[in-house]
Amino acid sequence: MAKLISIIIAAFNEEQHIEFAISSCLQQTYKNVEIIVVDDGSSDDTWKILTSLQQKNPGKILVHRFFQNRGKVAAFNKAFEMSSGDFIAVMGADDVSVPDRIEFSQQNIGDFDLLFGDLRMFDDITGKVLSESLMERSLGINFDREFSFSDLLRKPTVFGGTIYAKRSALENVFPVDENLAHEDWWIPLCIAVHKNIKYCHKVLCEYRIHANQDTVLNNRFSSYERWRAFRVRDIPYYEKVLKSFEIDEDMEQFIQERVNRDKLADEKMLVRLKAVASLNSKNWLDLATALHPIFRYWWMKRKHLYN
């Protein structure tokens, strides 16, 4: 019998998208899947939609609700706790899995403990494809390759909505620290410390760009304060890395510089110029958005989202 695969989803105020996400899971070519969705205290109709879908698909969809918002990581922790599969697929509540995502991942994971793939970006309103390959566009990678622990320390590159991993490996990672904002940084890193992880240059999910995302460029860089808050949430991740892993002196210095830069962004208005000066001059997005929201908007429209 085919192994059971658990698809875990954390949802918060996703009434417009959650049904599309779950439908893409139900339509997988690999049929022995369970779909586990944890509603992280939504104030819209997300929970109503989830319970309706569960009733229509008994035994296929499991749902749970937090009555207060606890954060995405807490929701994923609960979803993993509820899961029974030999393999776990992580998915965003506003993403769409391609029909053969699970089948392809199961066929290609091999001896690796974690596999991830590429994203196709599309505009939620127009449906326009903004990028056929986010990995190629962001990192210039258009081939299968392995990523090491050191690779992920220097630049987290795993698209969380495409993570596919062995339960036996994840049992040593979950529950993830709820103080971390980036479970998709932490999970691959913890696995890669023992064995490289695998990237397959294939689109496994379609990534929806919409106004409600806290990471969407239009929100993330709408003001210096928003940019500051976005930077600050990386600090617990890097501090936990320093405490949890044995790393060499050069890497420790590299990470400490990241922490110091983010802490500088956490200071108040009098150090705004210092924060701007601390930016990598090659990172035009950070530089422009820290200087003024108008530059941010122009850069986003002309250089990042649209060809």
N, C-alpha and C positions, 0 to 999 in steps of 0.2 A: 504493500500500500504506500502511496505517495506520502512523504512527510508533511506534517502540519506546519504551515507558515502563519505566523501572527503578524498582522499589519497594525502598528500602534500609531494613534493620532491624538494630538493634544489640540483642543479647540477652544477658542475664546471669541465670542461675538462673530461667528462665521456663518450666520444664517443665509447669506447670499451664496456661499461657496461650498459648504460642507456636504450637500447632497451630491454635487459634481465629484467631489473627492471620493466619497464612499462608492458612488456608481462606478468609478474607474477601478476600484478594488474588486467589486462584484463581477466586473466584466473581464477579469484576468483570464488568460489562456490556461494558467495553472489554477486548478479548481479547489484544491484542499487548503483553503485559507480561512482564517478567522479575522474579523475586523474589530478592533477594540478602540473605542473613542472615549476620552475623558473630557467632559465639559468643565472648563476651568472657571466656573462661576459666571457664565455669560448672563448679560442683562437683556439680550434680544431673544429671538425664537430658536436659537441653536438647540436647546434641550428638547423643545417640542418636536423639532425635525428629527432629532436623534431617536427619540422614543418611537416615533411613527415608523422610521426605517427599521428599527429593531423588531417591531411587531410584524412588519411585512417580510422580514428575513429571520425568523426564529432560529437560534442556534448558530447563525452566521455572524451576527453583529452583537457585540457586548458593549454596554455603555455604563458610564458612571458619572456622577455629578458632584463637583465641589460647590457648596452653597456660597462660598466666598472665594474670590480670585486669589489663588496661591502662586501662580506663575507657571510658565510652560514646563519647566523642569519637573516640578511637582506632579503635573499632569502626566508627563511621560513616565515618571517613576511608578505612578499608580497603574498606568496602562501596562507597563512591563510586569508588574506584580500580578495583574489579572490574566496575563497571556499564558498559553500552554504550548506554543509552537516550538519545534526544534530549531527554527530559524526565525529571526525577527527582522521585519522591514519597518523602517521609520518613515513617516510621511507627514507633510504639512497639511493642515486642514483646508488650505486654500490652493493646494496643488492638485495636479491630475497625473496619475500614474499611467504610463503607456500600457497597452493591453498585454504585452509580453514581458513586463518588468520582472515579475516574480519568476516566471519560467526561465528567463535569460539569467537572472541572478543566481538561481539555484544550479543552473548548468555550468556556470562559470566561476563560482566561488572556490571550488576545488579544495586545496589544502590551506587556503587563507582563512583567517577568522573573520575578516570584514572586507566587503566589496562596496564600492560606490561608483556612481556613473555621472553622466552629464545631464545638464538641464537645457530645455528650450524655453526661452522667455517670451511671454506674450502679454499684450496690453489687455487688461480686463474689460475695458469699455469698447474698444474697437475690434478686439480679437487679432490685431496685427502682430505678427511674429517679430519680436525685437532682436532676437538672436537665436540662431539655430544651434549654437554651441557656446554655452557660457564659459566652459573650460578653455576652449580655444580663444575666445575673445578676451578673457581675463588673464590667462596665463600662457597663451600660445601653445597649448598642448593639444595635439590632435592624434594621439596614439595611446594604446594601452601601456600602462607603466605601474611600477610599485612606488609607494611612498613610505619613507622611513620615519621613525620617531623624530629624528633631527629635522627632516623636511617639514613635519607638521609643527614643530616648535618654532621654526623660523617664519612659516607662513601657513596658518590653517587653511586648507584647500578643499576640505570635504564638504560637498553639498548635502546637508543633513537630510533633506527629503528623499535622498537616493540610497541612504545607508541600508545595507543588508548584511546581517551578521549571525554567527552561530550563537545560539543561546548559551552554550557552555562557556563561551568567552565573555558574553555580556553579564553573566552571573557574578563575575568579579568586578564589574563596573557599576552596576545598579545596586542600590539607589544612588543617583547622581546628586551631588551637593546642591541643594536648592538655592544657594547663594550665587551659583554660577548662571550667567545669562546665556551661555553658549554650550548647550549639551552636545551640539554637533561639532564643537571643537574638542570637548573633553572625551567623549566616547572613543573616537578614533585614536586619540593620543594614548589613552590607557591601553588600548589593544596593540598599538604599534610599538610600545615599549618592549613587548615580547617578540613580536613578529611583524614584518612589513605588511601593510594593507594594500589591496589591489584596486586600481582605477581602471575601469573599462570605458573606452571612448565610444559610448553609446548613450543616446538620450533615454533616460529611464523615467523622467518626470517632466511635465510641463509646469513651469514656474510662473504664476500669475502676478503681474505687477498691478497693484491697486492702492487706492489712497489710504486705506486703513492700516497698512503695514507699518510697524514702528521702524523697520529698517529701510523702507522705501526712501529713495534719495530726496523726494520732495518733502518728506517729514524730517528725515534724519539731519538734513542740512538747511532747514528753513530759517535757523537763527543760530547765533553763537551759543546760546544757552542749550538748544537742542543738541548741537554738535558736542558740547561739553558733557551733557548727560550721556550721550552715546559712547563717548570715549571712556567715561568713568566706569561704566559697567564691565569693561574689560579687566579692570584692576584685580578683582577677586580671582579671576581665572589665572592670571599670570602669577599672583602671589601663591595660589594653591600649587601651581606647577613647581615653583621654587621649593615649596615645603614637601612635595610628594615624590619627586624624582631625583635621582642622582645624575647630575649633568656636569659637564666640564666647565672650566672657569670662563672660557670665551662665551659659551652659550649662556651662562649665568649672567654675565655682564650685558649681553644682548637683551635678555629678558628684563633685567633690572632697568635698563634704559627705556624699554617700553613702559614699564610701570611708572617711572619718573615722568615720562612725557604725559601719560594719562593723568597722573596726579597734578601736574602743572595745569592741565585743562580743567581740573576740579576747583582751582582757585578762582577768586572773584574778579570783578571787572578790572581792577588795577593791573592785573597781569595778562590782560587780553593780548597786548602786543607781544609779550613774551611767548604766549601760546602760539601765536601766528609764526613767530620767529623759530619756534621749535619744530615746525612742520618740515617734512622732507620736501625740499624745493622741487623734486622731480614728481611729487604727487600733486598734480595740478588741481585735482578735485578737492583735496583737503585745503590747499592754499586758497583757492577761489572761494570756497564756501565759508571759510573762516573770515575772509575779508569782508564779504557782503553777500546777502541772499540773492541779489540780482545776478551776480556772477554765477552762483550756484545753479540758478534756474537755467541760465543760458547754457552752461556747461552740460548740465544733465540732458537737456533737449538736443543739443547739437552733437555731443561727443559720446555720451554713455548709452542712452536708450535707443536712439534712432540712427539708422545708417545715413 
